[in-house]
Amino acid sequence: VRELKRAALRELFAVFVTRHRDADSARGRAWRRFLATHGQALRDHAVFMTLDAHFGRKPRGWQAWPQRYRDPRHPAVTEFAVQRRAEVELELWIQFELDRQLAQAAQRCRRAGMRLGLYRDLAIGSTAEGSDSWGNQAGFVFDASIGAPPDAFASTGQIWDLPPVHPLRLRERGYRDFIQLLRASFAHSGLLRIDHVIGLVRQFWIPRGRSSRDGAFVHYPAADLFAILALERQRHRAVVVGED
């Protein structure tokens, strides 16, 4: 299904390149704004997707790639991106088109009478094999997974196979990653649900290869995170719902 869709997307992208990419059209200007707004993180994702396709989507993700391609700042990655420029640009355009269509959907919802518009969801984490972790490796703890301790719901606990965000690195980077995540999530939505909202206060870490009985709670800078969340909510004039 993915390959069938990509065949159609390639055709549509070719039309975009011809009509809009370098033109002074509304869509061309929106394209350039989109690239400027999302910057390096967007480009890293596009390069990651191109590398992922090149290496055949290995089960272990980017950790199974040749060593030099595991570092997004390695000269080999830069050279690859230059050689595969058209494919990288296709991945950039796919993200642009997703954003553009989501914006149109949100506008139609508002016009149809939905006062809050779209209701989006922010997950508790992201996979260790994805572009988030590849592009910001220092920001994650790969020797652990977040989850839940044993309780009445799950007597053996839960392991979610999602690497924790490193709370100290998060603060050291001025919370840029969290702010970027919130802004992307608030985009085109009037209401944002935060999955497992207690994760802004503490998360249960389980060492890799161990059971949830060996885990421990790790605290996060909750006051800072909630303050940033409140600020971004106000800036986007949105409603926030935390999962109990």
VENBEL-V409013 format. One line per field, one symbol per residue. phi: phi as a letter, one per 30 degrees, with the letter a starting at -180 (. if undefined). psi: psi as a letter, one per 20 degrees, with the letter a starting at -180 (. if undefined). burial: + if it has 24 or more other C-alpha atoms within 12 Angstrom, else -. A space follows every 10 residues. Layout:
BEGIN
phi=???
psi=???
burial=???
END
This chain:
BEGIN
phi=.ddddddddd dddddeedcb eccccedddd dddddddchd dddedddedd deddcihded iddcdeedcd cdcdedddde dddceddddd dddedddedd dddddddddd ddjddcidcc bcddabddcc dedddbdddb cdcbbdabde addbdcibbc hbddddddde dediiedddd ddddddeibc bbccdhdddd cabccbeeic dddcdadcdc deeddddddd ddeddchbcc bcdd
psi=gghgghghhg ghhhgggghh gjrlrghghh ghggghgich gggggggghg gghgjkmqhj biiirqgiii oijqhhgggg hghkghhghg hghghghggg hhggggghgg hijohibqor porhaqqija hghgimhiiq oijrqqbqrp ahgohjapoi lppqpohghg ghjkkggggg gghhhipjqi pppoplhiii gqqoppqpjr riijrqppqr mgggghgggg ghgghjlrqp ppp.
burial=---------- --+--+---- +--------- +--++--+-- ++++++++++ ++-------- +++-+---++ ++----+--+ +-----++++ +++++++-+- -+---+---- -----+++++ ++-+++++++ +++++++-++ ++-++++++- ------++++ +++++++--+ ----+-++++ ++++++++++ ++++--++++ -++++++--- ++-++-++-+ +---++-+++ -++----+++ ----
END
